[in-house]
């Protein structure tokens, strides 16, 4: 291992521990239950509208407890984003140990960024329309 990699392993290790602690927290304490101590979305509390992240905590908790359909209903966008997050984390970890870095070329294109931004905006608008089928995009309260 290169000297700079040995020095940089501690932050990577800390990130891994932090991720595992969050997963453990959501496994032990179900964010979907009444009286949950997890914070409420400040945007929703102030406006009554759902932001693109509303329901993500409950979706993560549902996913970790094996309820995939509830996770999809709580935040469809977050669940669709998970494969991209895992792929990005995989490349980050692999690149940490390689001399020659691997890249995800499509992550670094303007069309990808604009597509993601457009999807987030459209998702946010649609999930706040209070009629069927759009109300299905609102999180289960």
N, C-alpha and C positions, 0 to 999 in steps of 0.2 A: 504494500500500500504506500502511496506517496505521502510525504510528510503533511502536505496541506489537507489531504483526505483524513488523516488521523486527527488533525486539529478540528476538522469540520464534522466529525462523526458525532460529537456530543449534541449539537443542535438537531441533527437528524434523529438521534436517539430520543431527545426530548419531545420532538414533534410526534414520533411514534407513540411514546408514552401518553402524551396529551390526547391523541386520537383514541387510544385504547381506554383511557379514563372516561372520555365522553361516551363511548359505546357502553362501557360498564354502567355509567350513570343512568343511561336510558334503558338499560336492561333491568336494573334494580328498581328504579323509580319510573313507573309508567306515566308518560306525559299526557296520556289520553284520559286518565281518570279524573273524577271530581276532586277538588282540593289539591290539585297538582301545584307544586311550588315553582314550576317553571314560569318564566316571565311571559306576560301577554305582549302581543305586538303593539308598540306605541302608536304606530300609524293607524291601526284598526281602532285602538282605544280613543284616539283623537277624532277620527273622521267617520268611523263606522264602515269604512271601505276595506277591502282585502288587498294587501300589497302582494307582490309576487312571492314573498317568502311566508306569508300567513299559512299556517298549518304544517310547516316544515318540521317543527319539533314533534308534533303528533304523528306525522308521516314517518319520521325516523323511528320513533318509538313503536309504531305499528309494524314497520318492516322488521325491526329487531325481535319483535314478539311473534313473527310469522304471519301477520295479517297483511298480505300483499295488496289485496283489493282495497282495504281501508287506507293503506299508505297511498295508493294511487288517487283515492278520492280526496284525501287531506291536502295533497299538493302534487298534482300530476307533473308539473314542470320540474320540481325537485327530483322526482323519481326518474324522469326521463334524463335528467342531467347526471345522475349517478354513474352511468357507464363512462361518460366523459371525465368525470372526476377520478374514477378508478384508473382509467387509462393514463391520465396526467400524473397521478401519483406513482403508477408503475414506471413510467418513463423517468420521473424524478429520481426514484430509487435506483433504477438501473444505471442512470447517468452518473450517479454518485460514485459508483464503483468502476466506471469505464473511463479510459483515456479519451477515446473518440466518442463524442456525445451523439446520441440519437435524437432526432427531432421529429415532432409531429407537425409536418409542414402546413396542414390545413388549419391548425390552431393560430398560425401567424399570418393569416391572410385577412385582408379587410372585409371580404365577403363573409367570412365566418363570424367576425365580430359584429357586423351589421345584421346578419341573420339572427344571431343570439339576441341582440338588442331588440330587434323587431319582434321576435317571438315573446320576449319578456313583456314588452308593451302590449301586444295583442292579448296575451294570456291575462294580464292585469285588467284590461278593459273587459274582456269577455267574462271573467269570473265575478265581476261586479254587476252584471246584468241580472236582475232578479226574476228572470223567467226561464222556463225550461227551453232548451237543454243546457243553457249557460249556467244555471244555478248548480248544476252538477260539478262545476269547477270550483265552487266555494268549498272551503274546508268544513268537515263535520265539526260542529262546535262542541 
